Amino acid sequence: MSHPSLWWWVGFNLAVLVMLAVDLGVFNRKSHEIGFWEAVWFSIFWTVLALLFNVGIWLGLVGDYAPQERHAVALNFLAGYLMERSLSFDNLFVFSVIFTYFAVPAMYQHRVLFYGILGALIFRAIFIFGGLLLIHQFHWMLYVFAIFLIYTGIKLAVTKEREVQPDRNPVLRFVRRFLPISDRYIEGRFMARVDGRLVGTPLLLVLLFIETTDVVFALDSIPAIIGITTDPFIVYTSNVFAILGLRAIYFVLASLMKMFSYLNVGLAVLLVFIGGKMIVDAADLYHMPAWMSLAVICVILTIAIVASILRTQAAETAEPAGAAPAPSGESSNS
Protein backbone atom coordinates (compact mmCIF):
# COMPACT_ATOMS: atom_id res chain seq x y z
CA MET A 1 0.00 0.00 0.00
CA SER A 2 1.23 3.49 -0.85
CA HIS A 3 1.58 6.05 1.92
CA PRO A 4 1.27 9.85 1.90
CA SER A 5 4.48 11.82 1.62
CA LEU A 6 5.96 13.91 4.41
CA TRP A 7 4.41 17.03 2.89
CA TRP A 8 0.91 15.72 3.57
CA TRP A 9 1.80 15.20 7.22
CA VAL A 10 3.29 18.68 7.51
CA GLY A 11 0.44 20.33 5.63
CA PHE A 12 -2.26 18.57 7.66
CA ASN A 13 -0.72 19.53 11.00
CA LEU A 14 -0.15 23.12 9.90
CA ALA A 15 -3.78 23.38 8.78
CA VAL A 16 -4.94 22.05 12.16
CA LEU A 17 -2.78 24.54 14.05
CA VAL A 18 -4.07 27.43 11.92
CA MET A 19 -7.69 26.43 12.53
CA LEU A 20 -7.09 26.13 16.26
CA ALA A 21 -5.39 29.54 16.31
CA VAL A 22 -8.37 31.09 14.49
CA ASP A 23 -10.75 29.34 16.88
CA LEU A 24 -9.05 30.69 19.99
CA GLY A 25 -7.81 34.03 18.63
CA VAL A 26 -10.88 35.10 16.67
CA PHE A 27 -14.08 33.28 17.58
CA ASN A 28 -13.26 32.73 21.23
CA ARG A 29 -10.83 35.55 21.96
CA LYS A 30 -12.97 36.59 24.92
CA SER A 31 -14.19 34.07 27.48
CA HIS A 32 -17.93 33.56 27.11
CA GLU A 33 -20.56 30.92 27.65
CA ILE A 34 -21.00 28.79 24.53
CA GLY A 35 -24.64 28.90 23.44
CA PHE A 36 -26.51 25.89 22.05
CA TRP A 37 -26.71 27.14 18.46
CA GLU A 38 -23.12 28.36 18.44
CA ALA A 39 -22.08 24.85 19.48
CA VAL A 40 -24.35 23.31 16.83
CA TRP A 41 -22.77 25.34 14.04
CA PHE A 42 -19.23 24.57 15.18
CA SER A 43 -20.13 20.88 15.44
CA ILE A 44 -21.49 20.95 11.88
CA PHE A 45 -18.35 22.77 10.69
CA TRP A 46 -15.93 20.16 12.10
CA THR A 47 -18.09 17.27 10.87
CA VAL A 48 -18.36 18.68 7.34
CA LEU A 49 -14.61 19.35 7.31
CA ALA A 50 -13.91 15.70 8.21
CA LEU A 51 -16.31 14.47 5.52
CA LEU A 52 -14.74 16.75 2.90
CA PHE A 53 -11.34 15.34 3.86
CA ASN A 54 -12.85 11.86 3.44
CA VAL A 55 -14.18 12.77 -0.01
CA GLY A 56 -10.74 14.13 -0.90
CA ILE A 57 -9.21 10.73 -0.15
CA TRP A 58 -11.92 9.02 -2.21
CA LEU A 59 -11.29 11.28 -5.22
CA GLY A 60 -7.50 11.09 -4.93
CA LEU A 61 -7.08 14.73 -3.90
CA VAL A 62 -5.67 13.84 -0.46
CA GLY A 63 -2.87 11.47 0.45
CA ASP A 64 -1.34 10.40 -2.89
CA TYR A 65 -2.92 6.94 -2.63
CA ALA A 66 -2.91 4.69 -5.67
CA PRO A 67 -6.21 4.70 -7.64
CA GLN A 68 -7.01 1.10 -6.70
CA GLU A 69 -6.52 1.88 -2.98
CA ARG A 70 -8.49 5.13 -2.61
CA HIS A 71 -11.96 3.71 -2.00
CA ALA A 72 -10.83 1.21 0.65
CA VAL A 73 -8.70 3.87 2.36
CA ALA A 74 -11.61 6.35 2.37
CA LEU A 75 -13.96 3.75 3.87
CA ASN A 76 -11.37 2.96 6.55
CA PHE A 77 -11.09 6.66 7.37
CA LEU A 78 -14.87 6.96 7.73
CA ALA A 79 -15.08 3.81 9.87
CA GLY A 80 -12.25 5.02 12.09
CA TYR A 81 -13.78 8.48 12.37
CA LEU A 82 -17.16 7.07 13.39
CA MET A 83 -15.50 4.76 15.90
CA GLU A 84 -13.53 7.59 17.52
CA ARG A 85 -16.55 9.92 17.60
CA SER A 86 -18.57 7.18 19.29
CA LEU A 87 -15.92 6.44 21.90
CA SER A 88 -15.67 10.16 22.63
CA PHE A 89 -19.07 10.06 24.33
CA ASP A 90 -17.33 8.74 27.44
CA ASN A 91 -15.11 11.82 27.30
CA LEU A 92 -18.22 13.98 27.27
CA PHE A 93 -19.46 12.32 30.44
CA VAL A 94 -16.11 12.96 32.15
CA PHE A 95 -16.07 16.60 31.02
CA SER A 96 -19.50 17.08 32.55
CA VAL A 97 -18.52 15.47 35.87
CA ILE A 98 -15.23 17.40 36.08
CA PHE A 99 -16.86 20.76 35.39
CA THR A 100 -19.54 20.03 37.98
CA TYR A 101 -17.05 18.81 40.59
CA PHE A 102 -14.80 21.87 40.24
CA ALA A 103 -17.75 24.25 39.70
CA VAL A 104 -16.14 25.63 36.54
CA PRO A 105 -17.95 28.77 35.34
CA ALA A 106 -19.60 28.22 31.94
CA MET A 107 -17.60 31.08 30.41
CA TYR A 108 -14.29 29.29 31.09
CA GLN A 109 -15.26 25.79 29.96
CA HIS A 110 -14.42 26.31 26.29
CA ARG A 111 -10.93 27.59 27.19
CA VAL A 112 -10.20 24.49 29.26
CA LEU A 113 -11.47 22.15 26.55
CA PHE A 114 -9.40 23.99 23.91
CA TYR A 115 -6.10 23.43 25.70
CA GLY A 116 -7.21 20.02 26.90
CA ILE A 117 -7.86 18.84 23.37
CA LEU A 118 -4.63 20.45 22.14
CA GLY A 119 -2.77 18.31 24.67
CA ALA A 120 -4.88 15.29 23.69
CA LEU A 121 -3.69 15.64 20.08
CA ILE A 122 -0.09 15.36 21.24
CA PHE A 123 -0.73 12.36 23.49
CA ARG A 124 -2.81 10.60 20.83
CA ALA A 125 0.00 11.01 18.28
CA ILE A 126 2.46 9.42 20.72
CA PHE A 127 0.09 6.50 21.41
CA ILE A 128 -0.71 6.00 17.72
CA PHE A 129 2.87 5.81 16.51
CA GLY A 130 3.94 3.83 19.57
CA GLY A 131 1.18 1.29 18.98
CA LEU A 132 1.88 0.99 15.26
CA LEU A 133 5.60 0.58 15.93
CA LEU A 134 4.89 -2.25 18.38
CA ILE A 135 2.67 -4.01 15.84
CA HIS A 136 5.28 -3.58 13.11
CA GLN A 137 8.03 -5.02 15.30
CA PHE A 138 5.97 -7.64 17.13
CA HIS A 139 3.06 -9.18 15.24
CA TRP A 140 1.76 -10.86 18.39
CA MET A 141 0.91 -7.41 19.79
CA LEU A 142 -2.18 -7.52 17.57
CA TYR A 143 -3.51 -10.30 19.79
CA VAL A 144 -2.68 -8.29 22.92
CA PHE A 145 -4.59 -5.26 21.60
CA ALA A 146 -7.49 -7.47 20.51
CA ILE A 147 -7.83 -9.17 23.89
CA PHE A 148 -7.60 -5.80 25.62
CA LEU A 149 -10.44 -4.43 23.45
CA ILE A 150 -12.64 -7.45 24.13
CA TYR A 151 -11.98 -7.17 27.86
CA THR A 152 -12.73 -3.42 27.78
CA GLY A 153 -15.95 -4.02 25.86
CA ILE A 154 -17.17 -6.63 28.36
CA LYS A 155 -16.21 -4.39 31.28
CA LEU A 156 -18.05 -1.46 29.70
CA ALA A 157 -21.17 -3.58 29.25
CA VAL A 158 -21.32 -4.86 32.84
CA THR A 159 -20.30 -1.63 34.60
CA LYS A 160 -23.43 0.09 35.85
CA GLU A 161 -21.95 3.38 37.04
CA ARG A 162 -18.88 5.37 36.07
CA GLU A 163 -17.14 7.29 38.80
CA VAL A 164 -14.73 10.18 38.40
CA GLN A 165 -12.73 10.88 41.54
CA PRO A 166 -10.39 13.87 41.14
CA ASP A 167 -9.07 13.52 44.71
CA ARG A 168 -7.48 10.19 43.76
CA ASN A 169 -5.74 11.50 40.65
CA PRO A 170 -1.96 11.19 41.24
CA VAL A 171 -1.14 14.14 38.96
CA LEU A 172 -3.38 16.47 40.94
CA ARG A 173 -1.90 15.22 44.22
CA PHE A 174 1.61 15.86 42.91
CA VAL A 175 0.75 19.40 41.74
CA ARG A 176 -0.94 20.31 45.02
CA ARG A 177 2.11 19.13 46.92
CA PHE A 178 4.53 21.46 45.13
CA LEU A 179 2.37 24.31 43.84
CA PRO A 180 0.03 26.48 45.92
CA ILE A 181 -3.47 26.50 44.45
CA SER A 182 -5.82 29.47 44.64
CA ASP A 183 -9.27 28.82 46.07
CA ARG A 184 -10.98 30.85 43.34
CA TYR A 185 -10.99 31.30 39.58
CA ILE A 186 -8.99 34.28 38.36
CA GLU A 187 -10.14 35.68 34.98
CA GLY A 188 -9.87 32.32 33.22
CA ARG A 189 -6.14 32.01 33.93
CA PHE A 190 -4.29 28.79 34.71
CA MET A 191 -1.58 30.58 36.70
CA ALA A 192 -1.76 33.94 38.48
CA ARG A 193 0.06 36.08 41.06
CA VAL A 194 -1.68 36.42 44.40
CA ASP A 195 -0.04 38.57 47.09
CA GLY A 196 3.18 38.62 45.11
CA ARG A 197 3.58 34.87 44.66
CA LEU A 198 2.80 32.63 41.69
CA VAL A 199 -0.08 30.20 42.29
CA GLY A 200 -2.11 27.81 40.25
CA THR A 201 -5.83 28.31 39.86
CA PRO A 202 -8.56 25.65 40.01
CA LEU A 203 -8.67 25.93 36.20
CA LEU A 204 -5.15 24.46 36.08
CA LEU A 205 -6.32 21.45 38.09
CA VAL A 206 -9.26 20.97 35.74
CA LEU A 207 -6.95 21.05 32.71
CA LEU A 208 -4.53 18.54 34.24
CA PHE A 209 -7.36 16.21 35.19
CA ILE A 210 -8.82 16.33 31.67
CA GLU A 211 -5.39 15.59 30.18
CA THR A 212 -4.72 12.60 32.43
CA THR A 213 -8.15 11.09 31.92
CA ASP A 214 -7.74 11.44 28.14
CA VAL A 215 -4.62 9.27 28.39
CA VAL A 216 -6.83 6.56 29.91
CA PHE A 217 -9.38 6.92 27.09
CA ALA A 218 -6.60 6.70 24.51
CA LEU A 219 -5.76 3.22 25.81
CA ASP A 220 -9.16 2.11 24.48
CA SER A 221 -9.56 4.23 21.37
CA ILE A 222 -6.13 3.77 19.78
CA PRO A 223 -6.23 -0.06 19.72
CA ALA A 224 -9.81 0.18 18.44
CA ILE A 225 -8.92 2.23 15.38
CA ILE A 226 -5.76 0.17 14.75
CA GLY A 227 -8.15 -2.77 14.56
CA ILE A 228 -9.77 -1.06 11.56
CA THR A 229 -6.61 0.06 9.73
CA THR A 230 -2.87 0.24 10.39
CA ASP A 231 -2.28 3.07 7.91
CA PRO A 232 -0.59 5.72 10.12
CA PHE A 233 -1.99 8.67 8.17
CA ILE A 234 -5.58 7.41 8.34
CA VAL A 235 -5.31 6.43 12.01
CA TYR A 236 -3.89 9.85 12.90
CA THR A 237 -6.13 12.08 10.77
CA SER A 238 -9.38 10.33 11.70
CA ASN A 239 -8.40 10.61 15.38
CA VAL A 240 -7.57 14.29 15.04
CA PHE A 241 -10.86 15.13 13.31
CA ALA A 242 -12.82 13.24 15.96
CA ILE A 243 -11.05 15.11 18.76
CA LEU A 244 -11.39 18.53 17.09
CA GLY A 245 -15.17 18.20 16.98
CA LEU A 246 -15.36 16.99 20.57
CA ARG A 247 -15.64 20.44 22.20
CA ALA A 248 -18.62 21.54 20.12
CA ILE A 249 -20.38 18.21 20.61
CA TYR A 250 -19.96 18.54 24.37
CA PHE A 251 -21.84 21.83 24.47
CA VAL A 252 -24.53 20.43 22.15
CA LEU A 253 -25.07 17.19 24.04
CA ALA A 254 -24.25 18.15 27.61
CA SER A 255 -27.94 18.54 28.38
CA LEU A 256 -28.98 15.54 26.27
CA MET A 257 -26.66 12.83 27.64
CA LYS A 258 -29.52 10.96 29.35
CA MET A 259 -31.13 10.34 25.98
CA PHE A 260 -28.41 7.85 25.02
CA SER A 261 -28.82 5.28 27.79
CA TYR A 262 -27.94 2.33 25.52
CA LEU A 263 -24.91 3.94 23.90
CA ASN A 264 -22.51 2.23 26.31
CA VAL A 265 -23.95 -1.14 25.32
CA GLY A 266 -23.43 -0.25 21.66
CA LEU A 267 -19.84 0.84 22.32
CA ALA A 268 -19.21 -2.40 24.25
CA VAL A 269 -20.42 -4.44 21.28
CA LEU A 270 -18.25 -2.34 18.94
CA LEU A 271 -15.11 -2.93 21.00
CA VAL A 272 -15.74 -6.67 21.14
CA PHE A 273 -16.40 -6.70 17.38
CA ILE A 274 -13.18 -4.81 16.58
CA GLY A 275 -11.21 -7.07 18.95
CA GLY A 276 -12.59 -10.18 17.27
CA LYS A 277 -11.86 -8.69 13.84
CA MET A 278 -8.23 -8.06 14.87
CA ILE A 279 -7.78 -11.69 15.97
CA VAL A 280 -9.28 -13.03 12.72
CA ASP A 281 -7.12 -10.66 10.64
CA ALA A 282 -3.93 -11.42 12.59
CA ALA A 283 -4.45 -15.16 12.20
CA ASP A 284 -5.07 -14.75 8.43
CA LEU A 285 -8.43 -16.51 8.78
CA TYR A 286 -10.48 -13.81 7.07
CA HIS A 287 -9.80 -10.22 6.03
CA MET A 288 -13.00 -8.20 6.33
CA PRO A 289 -13.50 -5.63 3.54
CA ALA A 290 -13.52 -1.98 4.58
CA TRP A 291 -17.15 -1.50 3.51
CA MET A 292 -18.26 -4.40 5.71
CA SER A 293 -16.50 -2.98 8.80
CA LEU A 294 -18.11 0.41 8.16
CA ALA A 295 -21.54 -1.21 7.72
CA VAL A 296 -21.27 -3.13 10.99
CA ILE A 297 -20.19 0.00 12.90
CA CYS A 298 -23.08 2.04 11.46
CA VAL A 299 -25.65 -0.65 12.22
CA ILE A 300 -24.50 -1.10 15.83
CA LEU A 301 -24.45 2.65 16.53
CA THR A 302 -27.83 3.18 14.85
CA ILE A 303 -29.47 0.43 16.90
CA ALA A 304 -27.96 1.79 20.15
CA ILE A 305 -29.05 5.38 19.45
CA VAL A 306 -32.57 4.47 18.25
CA ALA A 307 -33.10 2.14 21.23
CA SER A 308 -31.93 4.92 23.58
CA ILE A 309 -34.31 7.47 22.07
CA LEU A 310 -37.24 5.02 22.20
CA ARG A 311 -36.50 4.22 25.83
CA THR A 312 -36.37 7.93 26.71
CA GLN A 313 -39.65 8.60 24.93
CA ALA A 314 -41.30 5.63 26.66
CA ALA A 315 -40.09 6.85 30.06
CA GLU A 316 -41.37 10.38 29.40
CA THR A 317 -44.76 9.00 28.33
CA ALA A 318 -45.07 6.76 31.40
CA GLU A 319 -43.85 9.38 33.90
CA PRO A 320 -47.09 11.43 34.19
CA ALA A 321 -49.15 8.28 34.74
CA GLY A 322 -46.70 7.00 37.32
CA ALA A 323 -46.73 10.33 39.13
CA ALA A 324 -50.52 10.51 39.44
CA PRO A 325 -51.84 10.01 42.97
CA ALA A 326 -53.57 6.72 43.70
CA PRO A 327 -57.39 6.85 44.11
CA SER A 328 -58.74 7.02 47.64
CA GLY A 329 -58.84 3.67 49.34
CA GLU A 330 -56.35 2.00 46.93
CA SER A 331 -52.73 1.28 47.47
CA SER A 332 -50.29 3.41 45.50
CA ASN A 333 -48.29 0.23 44.76
CA SER A 334 -51.18 -1.58 43.13
Buried (B, 14 or more C-beta within 10 A) or exposed (E): EEBBEEEBBEEBBEEBEEBBEEBBEEEBEEBEEBEEEBBBEBBEBBBEBBBEBBEBBBEBEBBEBEEEBBBBBBBBBBBBBBBBBBBBBBBBBBBBBBBEBBEBEEBBBBBBBBBBBBBBBEBBBEBBBEBBEBBEEEEEBBBBBBBBBBEBBBEBBEEEEEEBEBEEBEBBEEBEEEEEEBEEBBEBBBEBEEEEEEBBBBBBBBBBBBBBBBBEBBEBBBBBBBBBBBBBBBBBBBBBBBBBBBBBBBBBBBEEBEBBBBBBBBBBBBBBBBBBBBBBBBEEEEEBEBBEBBBBBEEBBEBBBEBBBEBBEEEEEEEEEEEEEEEEEEEEEE
